[in-house]
Amino acid sequence: MKIRKAQEKDIERINELLYQVCMIHHQGRPDLFRAGARKYSEQQLIDILHDEKTPVFAAVDDNDTLMGYAFCIFKETKGDNILTDIKSLYIDDLCVDEKFRGKGVGKALYQAVKKLARENGCYNLTLNVWSRNTSAHEFYLRCGFTPQKTMMEEKL
């Protein structure tokens, strides 16, 4: 397995994995997530892949087939009235193809993201995980993440 920067040639496979993520979310919250929807258009993916503020990692096998990805966003707080000045790397989406789960792909992607954050002077890594996505929640806890805040809702 190799971790590299995602490229336009990966878009078809990225879309397949984005579909898997969409279905996990749809199954957990069909009131919020549409079945079979695409998170990004083709042009949005191209723009993300070419923006240095939104690095995307690809985990590929020996045939350069995408097994998983990690979408990231550099975020910085400066001059806020109450928050300290920090730079964070936000993990917007991390997905491993269901065929490759449990084989260390997610951990390798996480390590690459963590290395990038350190190299860029980030204070922390952040992410959101849906409460019904228990396998993702458990994965992030094993990686060393701890809850920072909780978003709550009351359905009306």
Number of C-alpha atoms within 10 A of each C-alpha: 15 14 20 15 13 22 15 13 9 17 16 12 16 22 17 13 21 23 17 17 22 19 18 17 19 17 16 15 15 12 9 10 15 14 14 13 13 14 13 12 10 13 9 11 16 14 13 18 21 15 11 12 13 19 20 25 22 27 24 19 14 8 7 14 13 24 24 25 29 22 19 24 19 17 15 13 11 10 9 8 6 6 9 11 11 14 18 19 26 19 21 15 16 21 22 25 19 12 8 12 13 10 10 12 24 25 16 16 24 19 14 18 22 17 12 14 20 15 9 13 12 18 14 14 18 17 15 15 13 13 13 13 14 11 11 16 16 11 13 18 12 11 12 7 15 11 10 8 7 7 7 6 5 4 4 3
